[in-house]
Amino acid sequence: MRASMWFVYALVLLWPSLALAQETKAPKASSSAAAASAAGAIDEAKAELFVQKCASCHTVGEGVRVGPDLKDAHKRRDDAWLHLMIQFPSRKLDSDPDARAMVAEFKGVRM
């Protein structure tokens, strides 16, 4: 009987520590869930931006529409070129021979 009393006493003393350990593990799971949720929201925002700004002329992996297929565009052009072409297409089209060649290839359609 004395041993079971010590067990109950130890359990009463340790129970808050065990509960605290469970609580400290829970935020890690929820923070990873929050990170996954945020990543999902970012992916959705990117997809929506593509639909709003790019999809009328471009595809990704489905061939040429009005403009070039954007699949593997990062392999054909460096990041700086792509960044300027997306942000300042008129400036890039006026100054870059490759961009001007694309305008000719796509029947005068400018981005």
C-alpha contacts under 8 A as a table, 3 or more apart, distances in Angstrom:
res1	aa1	res2	aa2	distance
1	M	4	S	5.27
1	M	5	M	6.30
2	R	5	M	5.06
2	R	6	W	6.45
3	A	6	W	5.16
3	A	7	F	6.28
4	S	7	F	4.89
4	S	8	V	6.22
5	M	8	V	5.17
5	M	9	Y	6.12
6	W	9	Y	4.91
6	W	10	A	5.97
7	F	10	A	5.12
7	F	11	L	6.01
8	V	11	L	4.98
8	V	12	V	6.09
9	Y	12	V	5.16
9	Y	13	L	6.27
10	A	13	L	5.06
10	A	14	L	5.97
11	L	14	L	5.07
11	L	15	W	5.68
12	V	15	W	5.37
12	V	16	P	7.73
13	L	16	P	6.90
13	L	17	S	7.88
14	L	17	S	5.25
14	L	18	L	6.27
15	W	18	L	5.09
15	W	19	A	6.15
16	P	19	A	5.03
16	P	20	L	6.00
17	S	20	L	5.00
17	S	21	A	6.10
18	L	21	A	5.05
18	L	22	Q	6.36
19	A	22	Q	5.12
19	A	23	E	6.29
20	L	23	E	4.98
20	L	24	T	6.21
21	A	24	T	5.23
21	A	25	K	6.38
22	Q	25	K	5.21
22	Q	26	A	6.36
23	E	26	A	5.18
23	E	27	P	7.11
24	T	27	P	6.07
24	T	28	K	7.34
25	K	28	K	5.53
25	K	29	A	6.83
26	A	29	A	5.27
26	A	30	S	6.24
27	P	30	S	4.85
27	P	31	S	5.65
28	K	31	S	5.02
28	K	32	S	6.11
29	A	32	S	5.20
29	A	33	A	6.12
30	S	33	A	4.79
30	S	34	A	5.93
31	S	34	A	4.83
31	S	35	A	6.05
32	S	35	A	4.92
32	S	36	A	6.11
33	A	36	A	5.01
33	A	37	S	6.02
34	A	37	S	4.90
34	A	38	A	6.02
35	A	38	A	5.00
35	A	39	A	6.06
36	A	39	A	5.02
36	A	40	G	6.08
37	S	40	G	5.00
37	S	41	A	6.16
38	A	41	A	4.98
38	A	42	I	6.17
39	A	42	I	5.04
39	A	43	D	6.18
40	G	43	D	5.07
40	G	44	E	6.15
41	A	44	E	5.02
41	A	45	A	6.12
42	I	45	A	5.00
42	I	46	K	6.16
43	D	46	K	5.08
43	D	47	A	6.19
44	E	47	A	5.08
44	E	48	E	6.10
45	A	48	E	5.04
45	A	49	L	6.07
46	K	49	L	5.06
46	K	50	F	6.18
47	A	50	F	5.08
47	A	51	V	6.23
48	E	51	V	5.04
48	E	52	Q	6.11
49	L	52	Q	5.08
49	L	53	K	5.90
49	L	54	C	7.66
50	F	53	K	5.34
50	F	54	C	4.97
50	F	55	A	5.90
51	V	54	C	5.91
51	V	55	A	4.89
51	V	56	S	7.43
52	Q	55	A	6.88
52	Q	56	S	7.98
53	K	56	S	7.39
54	C	57	C	5.94
54	C	58	H	5.74
55	A	58	H	4.94
55	A	59	T	6.09
56	S	66	V	7.84
57	C	65	R	5.64
57	C	66	V	4.67
57	C	67	G	5.18
57	C	68	P	7.89
58	H	64	V	6.88
58	H	65	R	5.67
58	H	66	V	6.57
58	H	67	G	5.34
58	H	68	P	5.99
58	H	69	D	5.61
58	H	70	L	6.58
59	T	62	E	5.57
59	T	63	G	6.41
59	T	64	V	6.80
59	T	65	R	6.64
59	T	68	P	7.51
59	T	69	D	5.03
59	T	70	L	6.10
59	T	71	K	7.62
60	V	63	G	7.33
60	V	69	D	5.52
60	V	70	L	4.94
60	V	71	K	4.67
61	G	69	D	6.30
61	G	70	L	7.00
61	G	71	K	5.02
62	E	69	D	6.85
63	G	68	P	7.42
63	G	69	D	5.20
64	V	67	G	6.07
64	V	68	P	5.03
64	V	69	D	4.98
65	R	68	P	6.70
65	R	69	D	7.17
66	V	106	F	6.91
66	V	109	V	7.65
67	G	106	F	6.28
67	G	109	V	7.61
68	P	106	F	7.92
69	D	73	A	7.90
70	L	73	A	5.08
72	D	75	K	5.23
72	D	76	R	6.79
73	A	76	R	5.13
73	A	77	R	6.18
74	H	77	R	5.37
74	H	78	D	6.16
74	H	79	D	6.72
74	H	82	L	7.54
75	K	78	D	7.20
77	R	81	W	6.23
77	R	82	L	6.43
78	D	81	W	5.46
78	D	82	L	6.39
79	D	82	L	5.17
79	D	83	H	5.94
80	A	83	H	5.07
80	A	84	L	6.20
81	W	84	L	5.35
81	W	85	M	6.09
82	L	85	M	5.03
82	L	86	I	6.07
83	H	86	I	5.30
83	H	87	Q	6.07
84	L	87	Q	5.15
84	L	88	F	5.33
84	L	89	P	6.74
84	L	92	K	6.54
85	M	88	F	5.51
85	M	89	P	4.53
85	M	90	S	8.00
85	M	92	K	5.71
85	M	93	L	7.77
86	I	89	P	5.84
88	F	91	R	5.48
88	F	92	K	6.31
89	P	92	K	5.08
89	P	93	L	5.89
89	P	110	R	7.85
89	P	111	M	5.99
90	S	93	L	5.04
90	S	94	D	6.03
90	S	110	R	7.78
90	S	111	M	7.53
91	R	94	D	5.25
91	R	95	S	6.30
92	K	95	S	5.29
92	K	96	D	5.54
92	K	99	A	6.62
93	L	96	D	5.70
93	L	97	P	7.72
93	L	99	A	5.02
93	L	100	R	5.44
93	L	103	V	7.83
93	L	110	R	7.72
94	D	99	A	7.98
94	D	100	R	7.12
95	S	99	A	7.99
96	D	99	A	5.26
96	D	100	R	6.28
97	P	100	R	5.03
97	P	101	A	6.13
98	D	101	A	5.02
98	D	102	M	6.33
99	A	102	M	5.05
99	A	103	V	6.48
100	R	103	V	5.05
100	R	104	A	6.44
101	A	104	A	5.08
101	A	105	E	6.10
102	M	105	E	4.85
102	M	106	F	6.03
103	V	106	F	5.22
103	V	107	K	6.27
103	V	108	G	4.80
103	V	109	V	5.71
103	V	110	R	5.94
104	A	107	K	5.30
104	A	108	G	5.34
104	A	109	V	7.93
105	E	108	G	7.45
106	F	109	V	5.80
